Amino acid sequence: MSRALQKLPRMNDSQLRSFIQLIADDYALFDAMMDSLTSGVIILDSNHAIIKTNRAASRILGIPLSESPDRPLWASISDTKLADFIHTVIKSEEAITAEEFIIVADEGNQYIEISVLPLVKEKRVRGTIITVEDITQRKREEINNRRLENLASLTNLAAAVAHEIKNPLAAISIHVQLLRKNFKACNLEINAKAQKHLDVVEEEIERLNKIVVDFLFAVRPLQCEFAPVDVNELIKNLFATFQEEFSAAGITFVSQLDSELPVIQADERFLRQALINILTNAKAAMMPAGGELGVTTRFDEEKVYITVTDTGKGIPPDILHKIFEPYFTTKPDGSGLGLTMTYKVIKEHGGDIQVHSEVGSGTRFTLMLPITRSEKPLLIEARSTQSTAGTSSAGISPLGEHKA
């Protein structure tokens, strides 16, 4: 290129046109190569403004493809932590490789891996090269594998736990009942203090027994009995069951249930328990201030979606990926098995769960359950017919006023 530039003053018009065309072709090839990469690449000038961005970087970071000569890169990045990191590293002129970040997005957390390298020419930093990889799928697989490994290891302990804890608890409970009967048979009055002690023993037996039952439920294979389940009706029944308890806590139910939602094949007992666990967590997240708990349903050709949203304190990004792990809990009185059981139930149904949370704003759980193959053609045809007739889906309404 330098030799060609030296010859530039001696070129005639035809040679100049050929030279310019050659440069244009090379640049077009460079553009095509950049946009063919699955990794994001960003090139900055010495003022930290964007010279070149490929499509992968634009998609991953949500930044413009065009040059931005008047603003530094970090001004185009919406995620504050990532923008601050890039700003600091570029200013330091240090090389940073494979730094991982979590970007909070509406459809769920996005995991990226970013490297920042100074662009050095003639021993001077002339700009910056940034590469970025979307590692979301890899991270989700790692998290999922870790959950499965944890569940597998717990399964090996299940039989021992049942024998070593549950049976002695049953014996203790029986002997407490025998004590009460002996007192009564001997016409002896149990004083208030002794009565309180016996009550505490029974309460603790019940609490420990529940932990053991939850544990065994979490680790044993589920014996699902699939039958037609009306998800909307199940949600309405749960609202009716918990309305008084949640209202007393200052929590308002709001629903948006798709009136055309298909009946799915599911085990209603287990699906009900999975939803109860999520509602219970939502209530805990909104205490003591109260708030709004929303449930929506919708569907597409493949799945039914149940979304539960609360206005609670939210879950920090650094622990969000741990919430389905056995015994992980942020509640002082939590067993750490509720969401583990929920995850297990949804997976046993061939479904999946996505969680989106913002600290200080709330959390959204989305349960995705498959529609059986035999039902799909009928449902799609029915929905198409109703849509042509002008039927609309359910609107947002308070508890007890679900629009049909």
C-alpha positions in Angstrom: 0.0 0.0 0.0 2.8 2.5 0.8 4.5 1.8 -2.5 1.2 2.4 -4.3 0.7 5.7 -2.5 4.2 6.8 -3.6 3.2 6.1 -7.2 -0.1 7.9 -6.8 1.0 11.4 -8.2 2.3 9.6 -11.4 -1.0 7.7 -12.1 -3.3 8.7 -14.9 -7.1 8.7 -14.6 -7.5 5.1 -15.7 -4.8 3.9 -13.2 -6.5 6.0 -10.4 -9.9 4.5 -11.1 -8.4 1.0 -11.0 -6.5 1.8 -7.8 -9.7 3.2 -6.1 -11.7 0.2 -7.3 -9.0 -2.2 -5.8 -9.3 -0.4 -2.5 -13.1 -0.5 -2.6 -13.0 -4.3 -3.4 -10.6 -4.9 -0.5 -12.7 -2.9 1.9 -15.9 -4.8 0.8 -14.1 -8.1 1.3 -12.9 -6.9 4.7 -16.6 -5.9 5.5 -17.8 -9.3 4.4 -15.2 -11.1 6.5 -16.0 -9.1 9.6 -19.7 -9.7 9.3 -19.2 -13.4 8.7 -17.6 -13.8 12.1 -19.7 -15.2 14.9 -17.6 -13.2 17.4 -18.2 -9.5 17.9 -15.3 -7.2 16.8 -15.1 -3.5 17.5 -12.2 -1.3 16.3 -11.8 2.1 18.0 -9.6 5.1 17.1 -7.2 6.9 19.4 -10.2 9.0 20.7 -12.0 5.8 21.6 -14.7 6.3 18.9 -16.0 3.5 16.8 -14.2 3.0 13.4 -15.7 -0.4 12.6 -18.3 -2.7 14.2 -19.3 -6.0 12.8 -22.9 -7.4 13.0 -22.2 -9.8 15.8 -20.9 -7.0 18.1 -23.9 -4.8 17.2 -26.3 -7.7 18.0 -24.6 -8.8 21.2 -24.0 -5.3 22.7 -26.8 -3.4 21.0 -24.5 -0.7 19.5 -24.8 0.9 16.1 -23.0 -0.5 13.0 -22.1 2.9 11.7 -19.1 5.0 12.8 -19.6 7.3 15.8 -16.7 9.9 15.5 -18.2 12.2 18.1 -18.7 9.8 21.0 -16.7 7.1 22.7 -17.8 3.5 22.6 -18.9 3.4 26.3 -21.5 6.1 25.6 -23.3 3.7 23.2 -23.5 0.8 25.7 -26.7 0.7 27.9 -25.3 -1.6 30.6 -23.7 0.6 33.1 -21.2 -1.9 34.6 -20.0 -3.0 31.2 -19.7 0.6 30.0 -17.7 1.5 33.1 -15.4 -1.6 32.7 -14.7 -0.7 29.0 -14.0 2.9 29.9 -11.6 2.0 32.7 -9.7 -0.6 30.6 -9.3 1.5 27.5 -8.1 4.5 29.5 -5.5 2.3 31.2 -4.2 0.9 27.9 -4.0 -2.5 29.4 -4.8 -5.8 27.7 -7.7 -7.7 29.3 -8.9 -11.1 27.9 -11.9 -13.3 28.5 -13.6 -11.1 31.1 -17.2 -12.4 31.8 -20.2 -10.2 32.2 -23.9 -10.7 32.9 -26.2 -8.3 30.9 -29.8 -8.1 32.2 -32.3 -8.4 29.3 -36.1 -8.7 29.1 -35.8 -12.2 27.7 -33.4 -13.3 30.5 -29.8 -12.8 31.5 -27.2 -12.6 28.7 -23.7 -13.9 29.4 -20.8 -12.4 27.4 -17.1 -12.8 27.3 -15.1 -9.7 26.4 -11.4 -9.0 25.5 -9.9 -5.5 25.2 -6.6 -5.1 23.4 -4.6 -1.9 22.7 -3.9 -1.4 18.9 -0.2 -0.6 18.9 1.7 0.8 15.9 5.3 2.0 16.1 5.3 1.5 19.9 2.3 3.8 20.3 -1.3 3.0 21.1 -3.3 4.1 18.1 -6.6 2.6 19.0 -8.3 -0.4 20.6 -9.6 -3.8 19.4 -12.4 -5.3 21.3 -13.8 -8.8 20.8 -17.0 -10.1 22.4 -18.5 -13.5 22.6 -22.1 -14.4 23.5 -21.6 -17.4 25.8 -25.2 -17.4 27.1 -26.0 -20.9 25.7 -22.8 -22.3 27.2 -23.4 -20.8 30.6 -27.0 -22.1 30.6 -25.8 -25.6 29.8 -23.2 -25.4 32.5 -25.8 -24.2 35.0 -28.3 -26.9 33.9 -25.6 -29.6 34.1 -24.6 -28.4 37.6 -28.3 -28.6 38.7 -28.6 -32.1 37.3 -25.4 -33.2 39.0 -26.6 -31.8 42.3 -29.9 -33.6 42.0 -28.1 -36.9 41.1 -25.8 -36.6 44.1 -28.8 -35.9 46.4 -30.6 -39.0 45.0 -27.9 -41.2 46.4 -28.5 -39.8 49.8 -32.3 -40.1 49.7 -32.7 -43.7 51.0 -30.3 -43.0 53.9 -32.1 -39.8 54.9 -35.5 -41.5 54.8 -34.2 -44.3 57.2 -32.0 -42.2 59.5 -34.3 -39.2 60.0 -37.9 -40.0 59.1 -38.2 -43.2 61.1 -36.8 -41.7 64.3 -39.1 -38.7 63.9 -42.1 -41.0 63.7 -41.0 -42.7 66.9 -40.5 -39.4 68.7 -44.0 -38.3 67.6 -45.6 -41.5 68.8 -43.9 -41.2 72.2 -45.1 -37.6 72.6 -48.6 -38.9 72.0 -48.0 -41.7 74.6 -46.9 -39.1 77.1 -50.1 -37.2 76.7 -52.2 -40.3 77.0 -50.3 -41.4 80.2 -50.8 -38.1 81.8 -54.5 -38.3 81.0 -54.8 -42.0 82.1 -53.2 -41.1 85.5 -55.6 -38.1 85.8 -52.5 -35.8 86.0 -52.9 -32.2 84.8 -50.2 -31.1 82.4 -49.1 -27.7 83.6 -48.8 -24.8 81.1 -45.0 -25.1 81.0 -45.0 -28.8 80.2 -47.8 -28.3 77.7 -45.7 -25.7 75.9 -42.7 -28.0 75.8 -44.7 -30.8 74.3 -46.2 -28.4 71.7 -42.8 -27.2 70.7 -41.6 -30.8 70.3 -44.5 -31.6 68.0 -44.1 -28.4 66.0 -40.4 -29.2 65.5 -41.2 -32.8 64.5 -43.7 -31.5 61.9 -41.1 -29.0 60.6 -38.4 -31.6 60.3 -40.8 -34.1 58.7 -41.7 -31.5 56.1 -38.0 -30.9 55.3 -37.5 -34.7 54.8 -40.6 -35.0 52.7 -39.6 -32.0 50.5 -36.1 -33.5 50.2 -37.3 -36.9 49.1 -39.7 -35.2 46.6 -36.8 -33.2 45.2 -34.6 -36.1 44.6 -36.9 -39.0 43.7 -38.1 -39.5 40.1 -41.6 -38.1 39.8 -44.4 -40.5 39.0 -46.4 -38.1 36.9 -50.0 -39.0 36.0 -50.7 -36.9 32.9 -54.3 -35.8 32.3 -56.0 -32.8 30.7 -55.4 -29.7 32.8 -57.0 -26.2 32.4 -54.1 -24.0 33.4 -56.4 -20.9 33.7 -58.7 -22.7 36.0 -55.8 -23.9 38.1 -54.5 -20.4 38.5 -58.0 -19.0 39.4 -58.3 -21.7 42.1 -54.9 -20.8 43.5 -55.9 -17.2 43.6 -59.0 -18.1 45.5 -57.0 -20.3 48.0 -54.4 -17.6 48.7 -56.4 -14.4 48.4 -57.1 -13.9 52.1 -53.5 -14.7 53.1 -51.9 -12.5 50.5 -54.4 -9.6 51.0 -53.6 -9.6 54.7 -49.9 -9.2 53.7 -50.8 -6.2 51.5 -50.4 -8.1 48.2 -52.8 -7.5 45.3 -53.4 -10.2 42.7 -53.6 -9.1 39.0 -54.2 -11.5 36.2 -54.2 -11.5 32.4 -55.3 -15.0 31.3 -55.7 -15.8 27.6 -59.3 -17.0 27.2 -58.2 -19.2 24.3 -55.5 -21.0 26.3 -55.6 -24.7 25.4 -55.9 -27.5 27.9 -52.5 -29.3 28.3 -51.5 -32.7 29.4 -50.0 -32.4 32.9 -50.0 -33.8 36.4 -52.2 -31.2 38.1 -50.9 -32.0 41.6 -47.3 -31.4 40.7 -48.0 -28.4 38.5 -50.1 -26.9 41.3 -47.2 -27.4 43.8 -44.7 -25.8 41.4 -46.9 -22.7 41.1 -47.4 -22.5 44.9 -43.7 -22.5 45.4 -43.3 -19.6 43.0 -46.2 -17.7 44.6 -44.7 -18.3 48.1 -41.3 -16.9 47.0 -43.0 -13.9 45.5 -44.9 -13.2 48.7 -41.6 -13.4 50.7 -39.9 -11.0 48.3 -42.6 -8.4 48.8 -42.7 -8.6 52.6 -43.2 -6.6 54.7 -44.2 -3.7 52.3 -46.6 -5.7 50.1 -47.0 -5.1 46.4 -48.6 -6.5 43.3 -48.4 -10.1 42.1 -49.3 -10.6 38.4 -50.0 -13.9 36.5 -50.4 -14.0 32.8 -51.0 -16.9 30.4 -50.5 -17.1 26.6 -49.5 -19.8 24.0 -48.0 -20.3 20.6 -47.9 -23.3 18.3 -45.6 -25.2 20.6 -46.0 -24.1 24.2 -48.2 -22.7 26.9 -46.5 -19.8 28.9 -47.3 -19.0 32.5 -45.6 -15.8 33.7 -45.6 -14.8 37.4 -44.4 -11.3 38.2 -43.9 -9.6 41.5 -42.9 -6.1 42.6 -40.5 -7.4 45.4 -36.9 -6.6 46.2 -35.5 -8.6 43.2 -32.6 -11.1 43.0 -29.0 -9.9 42.6 -27.5 -11.0 39.3 -24.6 -12.8 41.0 -26.9 -15.3 42.7 -29.8 -15.5 40.2 -28.3 -18.6 38.5 -28.2 -20.4 41.9 -31.9 -20.1 42.8 -32.8 -23.6 41.5 -29.9 -25.3 43.3 -30.8 -27.6 46.2 -30.5 -25.9 49.6 -29.8 -22.5 48.2 -31.9 -19.9 50.0 -31.8 -16.3 51.0 -34.6 -16.7 53.6 -33.7 -17.4 57.2 -36.5 -20.0 57.5 -36.2 -21.4 53.9 -35.4 -25.0 53.1 -33.8 -24.2 49.8 -35.8 -26.9 48.1 -39.0 -25.1 46.9 -37.6 -23.8 43.7 -35.6 -27.0 43.2 -38.9 -28.9 43.2 -40.5 -26.4 40.9 -37.6 -26.8 38.4 -37.9 -30.6 38.7 -41.6 -30.6 38.0 -41.4 -28.4 35.0 -38.5 -30.4 33.5 -40.5 -33.7 34.1 -43.2 -32.1 32.0 -40.7 -31.5 29.2 -40.8 -27.7 29.9 -38.4 -25.0 31.0 -38.2 -22.0 33.3 -36.8 -18.5 32.6 -36.2 -16.0 35.3 -35.7 -12.2 34.9 -35.0 -10.0 37.9 -33.9 -6.5 38.7 -32.9 -5.5 42.2 -35.4 -3.0 43.6 -37.9 -3.7 40.8 -39.1 -7.3 41.1 -38.8 -10.7 39.5 -40.5 -12.5 36.6 -40.7 -16.3 36.3 -41.8 -17.7 33.0 -42.9 -21.3 32.9 -43.0 -22.9 29.4 -45.0 -26.1 29.1 -45.3 -28.1 25.8 -48.6 -28.6 24.0 -49.1 -32.2 22.9 -48.8 -32.9 19.2 -52.3 -34.3 18.8 -53.9 -31.1 20.2 -51.9 -28.5 18.1 -53.9 -28.7 14.8 -57.2 -28.4 16.5 -56.1 -25.5 18.7 -54.5 -23.5 15.9 -57.6 -24.1 13.7 -59.9 -23.0 16.6 -57.9 -19.9 17.4 -57.9 -18.9 13.7 -61.7 -19.3 13.5 -62.3 -17.3 16.7 -59.8 -14.6 15.6 -61.7 -14.2 12.3 -65.0 -13.8 14.3 -63.4 -11.0 16.3 -62.9 -12.6 19.6 -60.3 -11.0 21.8 -58.1 -12.5 24.5 -58.5 -11.8 28.2 -57.6 -8.3 29.5 -55.9 -7.3 32.8 -58.4 -7.5 35.6 -58.3 -7.8 39.4 -58.8 -11.1 41.2 -62.2 -12.6 40.7 -63.0 -10.6 37.6 -61.2 -12.6 34.9 -62.6 -11.6 31.5 -63.8 -14.5 29.3 
